[in-house]
């Protein structure tokens, strides 16, 4: 299934370029899953095709149709669940020596190296952030379904 969402500003799709331009985004959905890559078409650019750089979460504020928002949020929840599984797997299978590694060895003579996080701290921090995002997505989905 193909979903077309119009009037999306470039800042929701790209990191640097086309911030003030408007785009039409085409989402390919198969069994409720949004397929990558996502393409968009510039409205003022003779339908020139671009590949979207940003994660589709940035589309949410600009999508008005509740059904499309539900599809986007359900995909965000599924992605977050897979992310959590990956963090749990990595934390579970990595040795304690691997988890204690930092970007560079810590050197007391260079105080800033003492601030380098360990791999375990990074993974746990990312996992906590993913859990926060998941809760936020669940609240958004509940609110959408309640107001339907």
N, C-alpha and C positions, 0 to 999 in steps of 0.2 A: 504494500500500500504506500502511496506517496502522499505526504502532507505538505502543503505549501503555506507558508506564513509570510505575509507581506508587511512592509513598513518597519523593518528592523533596522535600527541605526548601526552603522559600521563599527562603533565602539563596542557593541555587544558581540561582534564577530571577529574582530581583528585587534591585535595588540597595539599597533602603531598607526597604520594607514587607514584611510577612508573613514575616519571618525565621524564626519558630518554627512556622509552619504547614506542613502536609504537602500535597503536590499530586500530581495525576496528570497527566502530560505526554503530549500526543498529537503524534507526529511524522508528518508526511506525507512519504513517500518515493516518488520517481518516478525509475525507472532508476538507483537507488542514490544519488540526490541528495536531500538533505533540503530541503524546500520551506519558504519563509518565508511568512507569519509562523508562529511556533510558539505553540500555545495550551496552556494548562494549566487544570485544574479543581481548585478547592479541595475537599478531602475533607470538611471540616467546614463548608462554606459552601453547602450545597444545590446542588452542581455548578455554581456560578457560574464563568463563563469569563473568563480573564485572558490577555492577550498577554504572552509571556515577554519580559523586558527584556534579559536577559543573553545572551551568545553561548552556543551549546549546548556549548561546551567545558567549561563549569562543571557540566554534568550527569555527566561521566565518572566522578568518584569515587563516584557514587550508583547507577550502572547496574551490575547484577550479571551480566546475560546477556551472554556473550561475543560472540554474533552482533550484538547491538545496539551493543556497544562497537566492533566492527569497522566497522560502518556509520558510526558517529560519527567514528571516527579517519580513515577514508578520506575523509569529507567535509572534515575539518579539513585533511588533506593537500592535497586539491584546492583548497580556499580559499587555502591558503598558496602554492600554485603560481601561482594567478591573481594573488595579491598581489605575488609576486616579479616576474612579468611586467609588472605595472603600474608598479612601482618602476623596473625596467630601462627601460621605455618613457619614463617621465617624466625619468629621468636622461639618457637618450639624446637626447630631442627638445628639452629645455629649453636655452635659450642660457646661456652662462656668466654673463651679466649677471643673468638670472633666478635662477640657482643661487646667486649671491652675495648675494641679498636677505636681509635679516633682518626681524624683526617691526617694528622701528623703526630709524631710522638710529642708528649707533653714535656716541656722544658721549663723548669723553675726559673731559669735565667730570663726567659721570655714569658712574662706573666699572661699574655693573651692566649698562649697555647694551653694554659690551664682551664680556659673557658670552652675549649673544643668539646662538644658533646660526644659521648660514646655512641656506637651504632645502636646499642640497646635503648639509649635515651631518645635517639631520633625515631626509631621504630615505635616506641611507646608513645611518644608525642604525636606522631602521625596517626596512630591508632586512636588516641583520645580525640583528635580533631575529626577523624572520620565518624566516630560515635556521635559527636556533637552535630555534625552535618546530617547524619541519619535521623537523629531526633528532630531536627529542624524540618527535614523533608517529610517525616511522618506527620508532624503538626500541620504543615502546608497541605498535605493530602487530606487529612481529616477535615480541615477547614473547607477545602474545595468540595468534598463529598457532602458535607453538612449543608453547605449553601446551594447545592444543586437543586 
